[in-house]
């Protein structure tokens, strides 16, 4: 609910994520990507309503789970998280080193790091995670408010790399990083997940990062997935089939560098037909009257 109105922030979203697979969920800001992430972790506000199911490999439906189950057995244990706005998720009175060492010690860390360990071993594991995330050792004893946005992002990634969760959810993990660090971050996330059979759901607006890491790409627009495709076909041949997805690629500087015209609709005031019709050169009367279903991986009347 927003202002007394019912807003469908995410609608008819369905996907399957296999062990060792990376799914990149891409789209403009405000399309519902982070709302989906919050739903999977049970972090939606109290006035939010959910329907459907989101099942882990062991059968647990996280949308139906109570807060105790989510807090004790899901968050950090079965679903790891690289959060958006990481500085807001770090405890302000604890250093980065303290965050990392606590994560090393708690259940849910890799099997070799559980239980009582000598301080030297715990500190070494924390250093290793920081190094993998390109977080400088000289900053480990700093507090969150002493970090830049990029450093906070790398601290959050380091915390995620300590965990052993079978599903890692990375929400805009490359925000605030230069291109070299973007490449290193996505490579480390991939190395952390694929060889160990962990699944990775990466939410991003960075299509170059998605191309580097993803097996499958899902494009979201106005709260719905409008196209899913293997990454090789999406970024190569035959390319995107939905006009919006094609527009996202054409907006890249190395491609046409042509922005998608117009602006996305308000989620509380979606049209009856295709939500992209007002921005689409191919739209006709059918597009404006009927919402296209997601059929064979694309939601477009003309695909």
C-alpha distance (Angstrom), angle and dihedral (degrees) to the residues before:
residue distance angle dihedral
X1 . . .
X2 3.81 . .
X3 3.79 121.5 .
X4 3.81 90.5 -18.2
X5 3.82 91.5 -52.3
X6 3.79 127.0 113.4
X7 3.81 109.3 -120.2
X8 3.78 121.3 -170.0
X9 3.79 99.5 -147.1
X10 3.82 94.2 171.1
X11 3.81 122.9 20.5
X12 3.81 134.8 178.5
X13 3.79 94.8 -8.4
X14 3.79 114.7 164.1
X15 3.79 131.2 163.9
X16 3.79 141.4 143.0
X17 3.79 123.4 -137.0
X18 3.80 117.7 -161.9
X19 3.84 126.9 -155.2
X20 3.79 110.1 -81.7
X21 3.80 92.6 16.5
X22 3.81 127.9 122.0
X23 3.79 119.1 -150.5
X24 3.81 115.7 -168.8
X25 3.80 113.3 -154.2
X26 3.81 107.8 -160.5
X27 3.78 136.8 178.1
X28 3.79 144.5 112.7
X29 3.80 121.9 -58.4
X30 3.79 112.1 -80.7
X31 3.80 96.4 27.9
X32 3.81 93.9 116.2
X33 3.81 103.5 -96.6
X34 3.81 96.6 126.4
X35 3.81 92.0 41.2
X36 3.80 87.3 58.9
X37 3.81 90.2 50.6
X38 3.81 91.6 50.3
X39 3.81 90.4 50.2
X40 3.80 91.9 53.6
X41 3.81 89.9 54.4
X42 3.81 97.1 40.4
X43 3.79 91.7 -114.7
X44 3.79 100.2 126.8
X45 3.82 117.0 124.4
X46 3.79 118.3 -92.4
X47 3.80 94.8 -102.1
X48 3.81 93.3 56.3
X49 3.79 120.7 108.7
X50 3.80 125.0 -151.4
X51 3.78 132.9 -167.3
X52 3.77 134.1 -178.2
X53 3.79 123.6 30.8
X54 3.80 141.6 -80.2
X55 3.78 109.4 -159.7
X56 3.78 128.2 -167.9
X57 3.80 121.2 -146.4
X58 3.81 91.6 -93.1
X59 3.80 90.8 56.1
X60 3.80 99.4 -103.7
X61 3.81 111.9 145.5
X62 3.80 103.6 -144.6
X63 3.81 92.4 -166.9
X64 3.80 89.8 60.0
X65 3.82 97.0 39.6
X66 3.80 120.1 110.1
X67 3.80 123.0 -120.4
X68 3.81 93.6 -102.3
X69 3.82 91.6 56.3
X70 3.79 92.5 45.0
X71 3.80 93.3 49.3
X72 3.80 97.2 43.1
X73 3.79 105.1 35.6
X74 3.83 110.9 13.0
X75 3.80 113.6 40.7
X76 3.78 108.5 72.1
X77 3.81 92.8 -6.5
X78 3.80 104.8 62.6
X79 3.80 98.6 6.5
X80 3.78 119.4 36.8
X81 3.79 120.5 -162.7
X82 3.78 139.8 -148.4
X83 3.81 96.7 -170.7
X84 3.75 129.9 -146.3
X85 3.84 109.7 -114.5
X86 3.83 91.3 21.5
X87 3.82 95.5 -173.4
X88 3.80 88.6 67.5
X89 3.81 90.3 55.5
X90 3.81 96.5 51.6
X91 3.80 119.0 89.9
X92 3.83 104.1 -110.5
X93 3.83 95.5 -144.2
X94 3.81 96.1 52.3
X95 3.78 128.8 75.9
X96 3.78 123.5 -123.9
X97 3.80 88.6 -108.3
X98 3.82 90.9 54.8
X99 3.81 90.8 50.2
X100 3.80 92.0 51.0
X101 3.81 96.5 44.1
X102 3.80 92.0 49.4
X103 3.81 89.9 51.2
X104 3.80 90.2 50.9
X105 3.81 91.1 54.1
X106 3.81 102.4 44.5
X107 3.82 125.6 87.6
X108 3.78 108.9 -91.2
X109 3.78 94.0 51.6
X110 3.83 115.7 113.2
X111 3.81 113.2 -65.6
X112 3.79 93.6 -110.0
X113 3.81 91.3 58.3
X114 3.82 100.2 47.6
X115 3.77 125.8 107.4
X116 3.78 127.2 20.0
X117 3.77 113.8 -17.2
X118 3.75 133.6 174.3
X119 3.77 114.6 -96.1
X120 3.80 91.2 -115.8
X121 3.81 92.1 56.0
X122 3.80 92.9 47.8
X123 3.79 91.5 48.1
X124 3.81 90.9 48.6
X125 3.80 91.4 52.6
X126 3.81 90.7 49.5
X127 3.81 90.8 49.5
X128 3.81 90.9 49.6
X129 3.82 92.3 52.8
X130 3.81 91.1 47.9
X131 3.79 91.3 49.8
X132 3.80 92.2 50.6
X133 3.81 89.6 52.9
X134 3.83 91.6 47.1
X135 3.79 90.5 -116.0
X136 3.84 108.1 152.9
X137 3.81 115.7 -116.6
X138 3.81 89.0 -139.1
X139 3.82 89.1 67.6
X140 3.81 99.1 48.4
X141 3.80 92.8 101.1
X142 3.79 93.9 52.0
X143 3.78 124.9 106.6
X144 3.82 123.0 -122.8
X145 3.81 93.6 -102.1
X146 3.81 89.0 57.7
X147 3.80 93.0 58.7
X148 3.78 129.0 90.5
X149 3.78 118.1 -128.2
X150 3.79 91.4 -99.0
X151 3.82 92.8 49.7
X152 3.80 91.5 48.7
X153 3.80 88.4 51.6
X154 3.80 91.1 52.1
X155 3.82 91.0 47.4
X156 3.80 90.2 54.2
X157 3.80 90.6 48.8
X158 3.81 90.7 50.3
X159 3.82 90.0 53.5
X160 3.80 90.4 51.8
X161 3.81 91.8 49.1
X162 3.82 90.8 58.3
X163 3.81 92.3 59.0
X164 3.78 128.7 88.1
X165 3.82 99.5 -151.6
X166 3.83 114.5 147.0
X167 3.82 89.9 -134.0
X168 3.79 123.9 45.4
X169 3.79 118.4 -165.6
X170 3.80 112.1 -161.9
X171 3.81 113.0 -172.1
X172 3.81 109.4 -163.8
X173 3.84 92.5 -31.7
X174 3.81 94.2 174.5
X175 3.82 98.9 54.5
X176 3.80 112.4 132.9
X177 3.83 94.8 11.7
X178 3.79 127.4 120.5
X179 3.80 118.0 -122.0
X180 3.81 95.8 -94.9
X181 3.81 91.1 52.2
X182 3.81 90.4 45.3
X183 3.80 89.1 57.4
X184 3.79 92.6 46.3
X185 3.80 92.8 47.4
X186 3.79 96.2 50.5
X187 3.81 90.8 44.4
X188 3.81 90.6 53.1
X189 3.81 92.1 47.3
X190 3.79 89.1 51.2
X191 3.79 92.7 47.4
X192 3.81 89.8 49.3
X193 3.79 93.9 52.5
X194 3.81 114.8 28.8
X195 3.85 102.1 52.2
X196 3.81 91.5 45.3
X197 3.79 93.7 47.2
X198 3.80 93.0 -113.7
X199 3.79 119.5 147.9
X200 3.80 121.3 -127.8
X201 3.79 126.6 -155.0
X202 3.80 107.4 -170.9
X203 3.79 117.8 -170.2
X204 3.76 110.5 -161.4
X205 3.79 147.5 145.0
X206 3.82 89.2 -154.3
X207 3.80 103.8 100.0
X208 3.81 92.6 -177.4
X209 3.81 89.7 58.1
X210 3.79 90.5 46.1
X211 3.79 90.9 52.2
X212 3.79 90.6 51.3
X213 3.81 97.0 51.0
X214 3.81 112.8 20.4
X215 3.79 131.6 98.3
X216 3.80 91.4 -174.7
X217 3.80 131.9 22.6
X218 3.81 125.4 -151.1
X219 3.80 118.2 -170.8
X220 3.80 117.7 -152.4
X221 3.78 125.2 -160.7
X222 3.82 127.2 174.4
X223 3.79 92.7 -13.3
X224 3.80 97.5 -48.0
X225 3.78 134.9 93.4
X226 3.80 105.2 -117.2
X227 3.80 98.9 178.4
X228 3.78 140.2 14.4
X229 3.78 122.7 -175.1
X230 3.79 142.5 151.4
X231 3.78 107.8 -84.4
X232 3.81 92.9 -122.8
X233 3.81 91.6 55.9
X234 3.80 93.8 41.4
X235 3.80 96.9 51.5
X236 3.81 95.1 31.0
X237 3.78 130.1 25.0
X238 2.98 132.3 11.6
X239 3.83 87.0 10.0
X240 3.82 130.4 -160.0
X241 3.81 118.9 -22.6
X242 3.81 99.6 -162.9
X243 3.84 114.3 80.5
X244 3.80 91.7 -132.4
X245 3.80 93.0 50.9
X246 3.80 89.9 48.4
X247 3.80 88.9 49.9
X248 3.79 91.6 54.0
X249 3.79 90.9 56.4
X250 3.81 92.9 44.0
X251 3.82 89.1 55.1
X252 3.82 91.5 64.0
X253 3.84 114.3 106.7
X254 3.81 91.5 -128.3
X255 3.80 90.1 55.3
X256 3.83 127.5 39.4
X257 3.83 93.9 -40.3
X258 3.82 87.6 -144.1
X259 3.83 115.0 141.1
X260 3.80 121.3 -136.6
X261 3.83 104.7 -100.1
X262 3.79 121.5 -118.4
X263 3.79 128.7 7.9
X264 3.81 133.6 -78.7
X265 3.82 117.6 -95.2
X266 3.79 124.4 -103.8
X267 3.80 109.9 -92.7
X268 3.79 88.9 -133.3
X269 3.79 92.5 55.0
X270 3.80 107.3 40.7
X271 3.81 119.1 163.3
X272 3.80 121.6 -112.8
X273 3.78 93.0 -114.0
X274 3.79 132.4 39.3
X275 3.80 110.2 -20.5
X276 3.82 90.0 -142.0
X277 3.82 95.5 51.4
X278 3.82 95.5 99.9
X279 3.83 90.2 57.9
X280 3.80 98.6 37.7
X281 3.82 124.3 98.7
X282 3.81 90.5 -156.8
X283 3.81 96.6 52.8
X284 3.80 118.2 125.0
X285 3.81 137.4 170.8
X286 3.82 92.2 -73.3
X287 3.81 91.3 53.5
X288 3.80 91.5 51.3
X289 3.80 93.5 47.8
X290 3.82 105.5 38.2
X291 3.79 130.3 46.1
X292 3.82 107.6 -132.1
X293 3.81 115.9 -126.6
X294 3.80 121.8 -130.7
X295 3.80 100.6 -99.2
X296 3.80 123.5 173.2
X297 3.78 90.2 -13.3
X298 3.80 100.5 -48.3
X299 3.83 135.5 82.0
X300 3.79 103.9 -152.9
X301 3.81 132.1 110.8
X302 3.81 90.5 -141.9
X303 3.80 102.0 41.0
